[in-house]
Amino acid sequence: MQDQFGQLSGIEGNDAAALALAQEKEAFMSKVRHDLKTPLANLKLAAQYLTRKYRKGDFQDMEKYLVEITTQVDTLTRLINELSEASRSGHD
């Protein structure tokens, strides 16, 4: 039911707020999933490439890919730290 100002009131207002919060949470989690999967995919590709090169005895470009792996691990660490910080600040 809406009041004279067009605002939802009572249970409907609570339901609308809960729905909005659930949608916001889902959008956030979708972004987190994407942000975590991207560096993981890059790590996997770099590791697979290095494995193939190593098995062939070809050590050219290895340093470049090891630096890339380190960069992606740093990215994941930063994302996880940010997620942990956001979780902690939500409980204050």
C-alpha positions as CSV (number, residue, x, y, z in Angstrom):
1,M,0.0,0.0,0.0
2,Q,1.3,3.5,-0.8
3,D,0.9,6.6,1.4
4,Q,-0.2,10.0,0.1
5,F,3.4,10.7,-1.1
6,G,3.5,7.5,-3.2
7,Q,5.9,5.8,-0.8
8,L,5.4,2.1,-0.1
9,S,4.5,1.5,3.5
10,G,4.3,-1.3,6.0
11,I,5.1,-4.8,4.8
12,E,5.3,-3.8,1.2
13,G,7.9,-1.2,1.9
14,N,10.0,-3.8,3.8
15,D,9.6,-6.3,1.0
16,A,10.7,-3.6,-1.6
17,A,13.7,-2.8,0.6
18,A,14.6,-6.4,1.0
19,L,14.3,-7.0,-2.8
20,A,16.4,-4.0,-3.5
21,L,19.1,-5.2,-1.1
22,A,19.1,-8.7,-2.6
23,Q,19.5,-7.2,-6.1
24,E,22.3,-5.0,-4.9
25,K,24.0,-8.0,-3.3
26,E,23.7,-10.1,-6.4
27,A,25.1,-7.3,-8.6
28,F,28.0,-7.0,-6.2
29,M,28.7,-10.7,-6.1
30,S,28.5,-10.9,-9.9
31,K,31.2,-8.2,-10.1
32,V,33.4,-10.0,-7.5
33,R,33.1,-13.3,-9.3
34,H,34.2,-11.6,-12.6
35,D,37.0,-9.7,-10.9
36,L,38.4,-12.9,-9.3
37,K,38.0,-15.1,-12.4
38,T,39.9,-12.8,-14.8
39,P,43.3,-13.0,-13.0
40,L,42.7,-16.8,-12.4
41,A,42.2,-17.3,-16.1
42,N,45.4,-15.4,-16.9
43,L,47.3,-17.4,-14.3
44,K,46.1,-20.6,-15.8
45,L,47.0,-19.6,-19.4
46,A,50.5,-18.4,-18.3
47,A,51.1,-21.6,-16.3
48,Q,50.0,-23.8,-19.3
49,Y,52.2,-21.9,-21.7
50,L,55.2,-22.2,-19.3
51,T,54.6,-25.9,-18.9
52,R,54.6,-26.5,-22.7
53,K,57.7,-24.4,-23.2
54,Y,59.5,-26.2,-20.3
55,R,58.7,-29.6,-21.7
56,K,60.2,-28.6,-25.0
57,G,63.3,-27.3,-23.3
58,D,62.5,-23.8,-24.6
59,F,63.2,-21.3,-21.8
60,Q,62.8,-18.2,-24.0
61,D,60.2,-15.7,-22.6
62,M,59.9,-17.6,-19.3
63,E,60.8,-14.6,-17.3
64,K,58.0,-12.5,-19.0
65,Y,55.4,-15.1,-18.1
66,L,56.7,-15.5,-14.5
67,V,56.4,-11.8,-14.1
68,E,52.8,-12.0,-15.4
69,I,52.0,-14.8,-12.9
70,T,53.4,-12.6,-10.1
71,T,51.3,-9.6,-11.3
72,Q,48.1,-11.7,-11.4
73,V,48.8,-13.1,-7.9
74,D,49.2,-9.5,-6.7
75,T,45.9,-8.6,-8.3
76,L,44.1,-11.5,-6.6
77,T,45.7,-10.6,-3.3
78,R,44.5,-7.0,-3.6
79,L,41.0,-8.0,-4.6
80,I,40.7,-10.5,-1.7
81,N,42.0,-7.8,0.7
82,E,39.5,-5.3,-0.6
83,L,36.7,-7.9,-0.2
84,S,37.8,-8.7,3.3
85,E,38.0,-5.0,4.2
86,A,34.5,-4.4,2.8
87,S,33.2,-7.3,4.7
88,R,34.7,-6.1,8.0
89,S,33.4,-2.5,7.5
90,G,30.0,-3.9,6.9
91,H,30.0,-5.5,10.3
92,D,30.9,-2.3,12.2
